[in-house]
Amino acid sequence: MHIAEYMSANGHEQFAVWTDPAVGLKAFIAIHDTTLGPALGGTRIWPHKTEEDAILDVLRLAKAMTYKSAAAGLPLGGGKGLIIADPRKDKTEALFRSYGRFVNTLGGRYIATEDVGATARDVEWMSYETRHLVGLPRELGGSGNPAVVTGFGLHQAMRACARAVWGSDSLAGKRVAMQGFGNVANSLSEHLLKAGAKLVVTDISEEARRRARAMAGVEVVESPDDIFDVECDVFAPCALGGVLNERTIPRLKCPIVCGGANNQLAEAVDAERLQQRNILYAPDYIVNAGGVINVYYELGRPYNAEAAMATAARIHDTMERVIAMSKQRGITTAHAADLLAEERLSAARRVRVVR
């Protein structure tokens, strides 16, 4: 992989590396675009098999954050952090304090928060070394767990998709198959059950499946791969990325795909594969923007939960705009979402030039 060529082709501004053998830390931070503001994005802790896989992951996720914040109307750019480690056994205060020093070297160009494998406690450890972060626990003045707002935003997007497919945004009686049952999916499930939806859930974690079994109105699929074959109204990918691909898309039995996972499409062509099957795809960075919206309302001020929820409610309207643009221009919803974000970025660049 030629990193500089990949970054140039995809508009990345910066890629930084930090190693600290004394605490077992190898970390990357990718800054994609700061046209709209500082690059805000989570720090993922994941034991990638190869260094190339890790680099590609953090670069792709940074670009997605640029588009996510742009489409959500936030004054933020896109960035991502990655610590190559096993979140189940490698996390220590020393490791996160070292990573916090890494974040601090970028002088505020990158604002860190939690992501897959990280917790609010980990962010607290980072905060001992840098002020360039959000997602602190509520008791420390932060916004706490972003899953509450993310799940709410997902529900709004799902309602918009329902209106486009069935003429009503009601999800009462609709069957939603959820792949993954972590914090975001659990938050989404509360809204869906309240709305009268029926849930079919799976997760690679037995603990998560056990938690789902204890909930009224929830059916559990014990073999995670079988979730692709479930007949449903909405398929909701809420685990890791790349799950929509040439192998799984033909197995789907639903008119809507709308879930919280990042980078759901394994390849760009997978958006066309979904469209060819007449499946409405809700682009992930449009519908899961509640997390970045939530932490934005912590940035540089006392956290405002009411404002965060009000802004997340607009995800419904944004999703409707994406669907309308897709139909008007005869393009996929993934392409429409990109154009929506790019139009805002282009407008901001023109303002900069004029000034």
C-alpha positions in Angstrom: 0.0 0.0 0.0 1.4 3.4 -1.0 0.1 5.6 1.8 0.9 9.0 0.3 -0.8 8.1 -3.0 -3.9 6.8 -1.3 -4.1 9.9 0.9 -3.7 12.2 -2.1 -6.4 10.3 -4.1 -8.9 10.5 -1.2 -8.2 14.1 0.0 -6.5 13.3 3.3 -4.4 16.0 4.9 -2.3 14.2 7.5 -1.4 10.8 8.8 0.5 10.6 12.1 2.2 7.7 13.8 3.1 7.3 17.5 4.9 4.4 19.2 5.7 4.0 22.9 7.3 0.6 23.6 7.4 1.3 27.3 3.6 1.0 27.5 3.0 -1.3 24.5 1.5 1.5 22.3 1.4 1.7 18.6 -1.2 4.2 17.3 -2.2 6.1 14.2 -4.2 9.3 13.8 -5.6 10.2 10.4 -6.9 13.7 9.6 -9.0 13.8 6.4 -10.3 17.3 6.0 -10.5 20.4 8.2 -12.4 22.7 5.9 -15.4 23.0 8.2 -13.5 22.8 11.5 -11.2 20.6 13.6 -11.1 16.9 12.7 -13.3 15.2 15.3 -13.5 11.4 15.4 -13.4 8.4 17.7 -10.3 6.4 18.7 -10.8 2.7 17.9 -8.9 0.0 19.8 -8.6 -3.1 17.6 -6.0 -5.9 17.1 -5.8 -5.7 13.3 -4.0 -8.7 11.7 -1.7 -6.5 9.6 -0.4 -3.0 9.8 -1.7 -2.3 6.3 -5.2 -3.3 7.4 -5.0 -0.9 10.4 -3.8 2.0 8.2 -6.5 1.5 5.6 -9.1 1.2 8.3 -8.2 4.5 10.0 -7.9 6.4 6.7 -11.3 5.2 5.5 -12.9 6.0 8.9 -11.4 9.5 8.9 -12.9 10.3 5.5 -16.3 8.9 6.6 -16.2 11.3 9.6 -15.6 14.3 7.3 -18.7 13.3 5.3 -20.7 12.5 8.4 -20.1 15.9 10.1 -20.6 17.8 6.8 -24.0 16.0 6.0 -25.1 16.6 9.6 -24.5 20.3 9.3 -21.8 20.5 12.0 -18.7 22.8 11.9 -16.3 19.9 12.1 -13.9 18.1 10.0 -13.1 14.4 9.9 -10.4 12.4 11.7 -9.9 9.1 13.4 -7.6 7.5 15.8 -6.6 3.8 16.1 -4.7 2.0 18.8 -3.5 -1.4 17.7 -4.4 -3.5 20.7 -6.8 -6.0 22.1 -9.4 -4.0 24.1 -10.2 -7.0 26.3 -6.7 -7.3 27.8 -4.3 -4.6 26.6 -5.9 -1.4 28.0 -4.0 0.4 30.8 -3.9 4.0 32.2 -0.3 4.3 31.0 -1.3 3.4 27.5 -4.1 5.9 27.2 -2.1 8.7 28.9 0.6 8.1 26.2 -2.0 8.2 23.5 -3.3 11.5 25.1 0.2 13.0 24.6 0.0 11.9 21.0 -3.3 13.7 20.5 -1.8 16.8 22.2 1.0 17.0 19.7 -1.5 17.8 17.0 -2.5 21.0 18.7 -6.3 20.7 18.4 -6.4 19.7 14.7 -7.7 16.4 15.9 -10.4 16.1 18.7 -10.5 12.6 20.1 -13.4 10.6 21.6 -14.3 7.0 22.1 -15.0 4.4 19.5 -15.1 0.6 19.2 -13.2 -0.9 22.0 -12.9 2.3 24.0 -15.0 3.6 27.0 -15.6 6.9 28.7 -13.0 5.8 31.3 -10.4 5.5 28.6 -11.2 9.0 27.5 -10.9 10.2 31.1 -7.3 8.7 31.1 -6.5 10.6 27.9 -7.8 13.8 29.4 -5.0 13.7 32.0 -2.6 14.6 29.1 -4.7 16.6 26.6 -7.8 18.9 26.5 -8.4 18.1 22.8 -11.1 15.5 23.4 -14.8 15.0 24.1 -16.9 12.1 25.4 -16.0 12.4 29.1 -18.3 10.8 31.7 -21.3 12.9 32.8 -19.9 13.2 36.3 -16.9 15.0 34.8 -19.0 17.4 32.8 -19.0 15.5 29.6 -21.7 14.0 27.5 -21.2 10.4 28.6 -22.4 7.4 26.5 -23.2 8.7 23.0 -25.3 5.6 22.2 -28.5 7.2 23.6 -28.4 10.0 20.9 -27.1 7.6 18.2 -29.9 5.2 18.7 -32.5 8.0 18.7 -31.0 9.3 15.4 -31.1 5.8 13.8 -34.8 5.6 14.7 -35.4 8.9 12.9 -33.6 7.6 9.8 -35.6 4.4 9.9 -38.8 6.3 10.1 -37.8 8.3 7.0 -37.0 5.1 5.1 -40.4 3.6 6.1 -42.2 6.6 4.7 -40.3 6.3 1.4 -41.2 2.5 1.1 -44.6 2.2 2.7 -46.0 5.8 2.7 -46.0 6.1 6.5 -43.2 6.6 9.0 -44.8 4.2 11.4 -42.8 1.1 12.3 -45.6 -0.6 14.2 -45.7 -4.3 13.3 -42.6 -4.1 11.2 -39.9 -6.8 11.7 -36.4 -5.4 12.2 -33.4 -7.8 12.1 -30.5 -6.4 14.1 -27.0 -7.7 13.4 -25.1 -6.8 16.6 -26.6 -5.9 20.0 -24.2 -3.5 21.6 -24.9 -0.1 23.2 -26.2 1.6 20.0 -28.4 -1.3 19.0 -29.8 -1.6 22.6 -30.7 2.1 22.5 -32.3 1.7 19.0 -34.3 -1.3 20.3 -35.9 0.7 23.0 -37.3 3.2 20.4 -38.4 0.4 18.1 -40.2 -1.7 20.8 -41.9 1.5 22.0 -43.0 2.1 18.4 -44.5 -1.4 18.2 -41.9 -3.0 16.0 -40.9 -6.7 16.3 -37.1 -7.4 16.8 -34.9 -10.3 15.7 -31.5 -10.0 17.2 -28.1 -11.6 16.9 -24.5 -10.9 18.2 -21.2 -12.8 18.2 -21.2 -12.2 22.0 -23.2 -14.8 24.1 -23.5 -12.1 26.8 -25.3 -9.8 24.3 -27.6 -12.6 23.1 -28.4 -13.5 26.7 -29.3 -9.8 27.3 -31.6 -9.8 24.3 -33.3 -13.0 25.3 -34.3 -11.3 28.6 -36.2 -8.6 26.7 -39.9 -9.0 25.9 -40.8 -8.9 22.2 -37.2 -9.9 21.0 -36.4 -13.0 19.1 -32.8 -14.2 19.2 -30.9 -15.8 16.3 -28.2 -18.0 18.0 -25.9 -18.4 14.9 -24.8 -14.8 13.9 -24.4 -15.6 10.2 -28.0 -16.7 9.9 -29.3 -13.2 10.4 -28.8 -12.4 6.7 -31.4 -15.0 5.9 -34.1 -13.7 8.2 -37.3 -12.4 6.5 -37.8 -8.9 7.7 -38.9 -5.4 6.8 -35.6 -3.7 7.9 -32.1 -5.2 8.1 -30.1 -3.2 10.7 -26.3 -3.8 10.6 -25.1 -2.6 14.0 -21.7 -4.4 14.4 -18.5 -3.9 12.4 -18.2 -2.8 8.8 -18.0 -4.6 5.4 -21.0 -6.8 6.1 -22.9 -5.8 2.9 -21.0 -7.5 0.1 -21.5 -9.7 -2.9 -21.9 -12.8 -0.7 -24.4 -11.4 1.8 -26.5 -9.0 -0.3 -28.2 -11.8 -2.4 -29.3 -13.4 0.9 -31.1 -10.3 2.3 -34.9 -10.6 2.5 -35.9 -7.0 3.2 -36.9 -3.8 1.4 -34.8 -1.5 3.7 -31.2 -1.6 5.1 -30.7 0.9 7.9 -28.3 0.3 10.8 -25.6 1.9 13.0 -22.4 0.2 11.9 -19.7 2.2 10.1 -18.5 1.4 6.6 -21.2 -1.2 6.0 -20.5 -1.5 2.3 -17.5 -3.7 1.6 -17.1 -2.0 -1.8 -18.7 1.1 -3.5 -20.4 -1.2 -6.0 -22.4 -2.8 -3.2 -24.6 0.2 -3.1 -25.5 -0.6 -6.7 -26.1 -4.3 -5.8 -28.6 -3.2 -3.2 -30.3 -0.8 -5.6 -30.6 -3.5 -8.2 -32.4 -5.7 -5.7 -34.8 -2.7 -5.0 -33.5 -2.5 -1.4 -33.4 1.0 0.0 -30.0 1.6 1.7 -29.7 4.2 4.4 -26.0 5.4 4.1 -24.4 4.7 7.5 -22.7 8.0 8.1 -26.1 9.8 7.5 -28.0 7.7 10.0 -25.5 7.1 12.7 -24.5 10.8 13.0 -26.1 11.0 16.5 -22.8 10.1 18.1 -20.8 13.0 16.7 -23.8 15.3 17.2 -23.8 14.3 20.8 -20.1 15.0 21.5 -20.2 18.3 19.5 -22.5 19.7 22.1 -19.8 19.1 24.7 -17.0 20.7 22.7 -15.8 23.9 24.4 -19.0 24.4 26.5 -21.2 22.7 29.1 -22.9 19.7 27.6 -26.4 20.4 26.2 -28.4 17.2 26.0 -31.6 19.0 24.7 -29.7 20.6 21.8 -28.1 17.3 20.9 -31.4 15.5 20.7 -33.0 18.3 18.7 -30.2 18.2 16.2 -30.3 14.4 16.0 -34.0 14.6 15.2 -33.0 16.4 11.9 -31.5 13.1 10.7 -35.0 12.2 9.6 -35.1 15.2 7.2 -31.5 14.6 6.0 -32.4 11.0 5.1 -35.4 12.2 3.2 -33.2 14.6 1.3 -30.8 11.8 0.4 -33.7 9.6 -0.8 -35.2 12.4 -2.9 -31.8 13.3 -4.5 -31.3 9.6 -5.3 -34.6 9.4 -7.1 -34.3 12.7 -8.9 -30.7 12.0 -10.2 -31.1 8.3 -10.8 -28.2 7.5 -8.5 -27.7 5.3 -5.4 -28.4 6.7 -2.0 -24.7 6.2 -1.1 -23.8 8.5 -4.0 -26.5 11.0 -3.1 -25.2 11.1 0.5 -21.7 11.8 -0.8 -22.9 14.6 -3.0 -24.8 16.2 -0.1 -21.7 16.3 2.0 -19.4 17.4 -0.9 -21.7 20.2 -1.8 -21.4 21.6 1.7 -17.6 21.2 1.7 -17.4 22.9 -1.7 -19.5 25.8 -0.5 -17.2 26.2 2.6 -14.1 26.2 0.4 -15.6 28.9 -1.8 -16.2 31.1 1.2 -12.6 30.6 2.4 -11.3 31.7 -1.1 -13.6 34.8 -1.1 -12.3 35.8 2.4 
